[in-house]
Amino acid sequence: MPEGQFRSVVDGNVDLSSPGVSVQSEGTPDRVHLSGLYYGGKGTASTVELRTAAGTLHGKLIELPGRPGWGVWYAVAEPAPNDGSRHFVSEVTVRTTKGKVYASISLR
């Protein structure tokens, strides 16, 4: 693993003053592993939905007790045929327990 691949959320690389969600991916010919950070939204994060070249995916959220306001998410997908686009993921949306948008990112 290259040094510096992962960073702390409190070292200044994430602006925690406004809601956000990040995404990163690693792939093999058989699987695409997707993950990211979510932070700063109002309410309790409950679900994560990804729009991908392979269709809509629902990932899993992890939030540690005692540190509300941010957490991580992950999902696994089968790769899609190469359509010439640079991004497998076009949008990531984290929703609250009431279905409202907690944080979202559009990559296209």
C-alpha positions as CSV (number, residue, x, y, z in Angstrom):
1,M,0.0,0.0,0.0
2,P,1.4,3.4,-0.8
3,E,2.2,5.6,2.1
4,G,-0.3,8.4,2.6
5,Q,-3.3,6.6,1.1
6,F,-5.5,7.2,4.2
7,R,-5.8,10.4,6.2
8,S,-7.4,11.6,9.4
9,V,-10.7,13.4,9.2
10,V,-9.4,16.0,11.7
11,D,-6.1,16.9,10.0
12,G,-7.7,19.7,7.9
13,N,-8.4,17.8,4.7
14,V,-12.2,17.7,5.3
15,D,-14.3,20.9,5.8
16,L,-16.6,19.8,8.6
17,S,-18.4,23.1,8.6
18,S,-20.9,22.0,5.9
19,P,-22.4,18.6,5.2
20,G,-20.6,16.4,2.8
21,V,-19.9,12.9,1.6
22,S,-16.8,11.4,-0.2
23,V,-16.3,8.4,-2.4
24,Q,-13.3,6.3,-3.3
25,S,-13.2,3.0,-5.3
26,E,-10.9,0.1,-5.8
27,G,-11.6,-2.5,-8.4
28,T,-10.8,-6.0,-9.7
29,P,-12.2,-7.7,-12.7
30,D,-14.8,-9.3,-10.4
31,R,-15.7,-6.6,-7.9
32,V,-15.7,-2.8,-7.3
33,H,-15.2,-1.9,-3.6
34,L,-16.6,1.6,-2.8
35,S,-16.3,3.5,0.4
36,G,-16.3,7.0,1.8
37,L,-16.9,9.4,4.7
38,Y,-20.1,11.3,5.5
39,Y,-20.3,14.2,7.9
40,G,-22.1,17.3,9.1
41,G,-25.7,16.7,8.1
42,K,-28.8,17.3,10.2
43,G,-30.6,14.4,11.7
44,T,-29.4,10.8,12.0
45,A,-27.8,9.2,8.9
46,S,-29.6,6.0,8.1
47,T,-29.0,4.9,4.5
48,V,-26.6,5.4,1.6
49,E,-27.6,5.2,-2.0
50,L,-25.2,5.2,-5.0
51,R,-26.0,5.7,-8.6
52,T,-23.5,3.7,-10.6
53,A,-22.8,2.6,-14.1
54,A,-24.1,-0.8,-13.0
55,G,-27.4,0.7,-11.5
56,T,-28.5,1.8,-8.1
57,L,-26.7,0.3,-5.1
58,H,-27.4,0.5,-1.4
59,G,-24.4,0.5,0.9
60,K,-23.9,0.2,4.6
61,L,-23.2,3.0,7.1
62,I,-20.9,2.8,10.2
63,E,-21.0,5.4,12.9
64,L,-19.1,4.9,16.1
65,P,-20.8,5.7,19.4
66,G,-19.8,8.9,21.1
67,R,-18.8,10.7,18.0
68,P,-22.0,11.8,16.2
69,G,-21.9,13.9,13.1
70,W,-19.7,11.7,10.9
71,G,-19.2,8.1,9.9
72,V,-18.2,5.9,7.0
73,W,-20.0,3.9,4.4
74,Y,-19.1,1.0,2.1
75,A,-20.6,-1.0,-0.8
76,V,-19.5,-3.7,-3.1
77,A,-20.7,-4.0,-6.8
78,E,-20.1,-6.0,-9.9
79,P,-18.2,-4.0,-12.5
80,A,-20.1,-2.6,-15.4
81,P,-19.0,-2.8,-19.0
82,N,-16.7,0.1,-19.9
83,D,-18.9,2.8,-21.3
84,G,-16.0,5.2,-21.8
85,S,-16.8,7.3,-18.7
86,R,-14.1,8.0,-16.1
87,H,-16.4,7.3,-13.1
88,F,-18.2,4.2,-12.0
89,V,-20.1,6.2,-9.4
90,S,-22.1,9.2,-10.6
91,E,-23.8,10.2,-7.3
92,V,-23.8,9.3,-3.6
93,T,-26.6,10.3,-1.3
94,V,-26.8,9.7,2.5
95,R,-30.3,10.0,3.9
96,T,-31.6,10.4,7.4
97,T,-34.0,8.1,9.3
98,K,-36.8,10.4,8.0
99,G,-35.7,10.1,4.4
100,K,-34.3,13.6,4.1
101,V,-30.9,14.2,2.4
102,Y,-28.1,14.2,5.1
103,A,-25.3,14.8,2.5
104,S,-24.9,14.2,-1.2
105,I,-22.2,14.4,-3.9
106,S,-22.7,14.4,-7.7
107,L,-19.6,13.3,-9.7
108,R,-20.9,14.1,-13.3
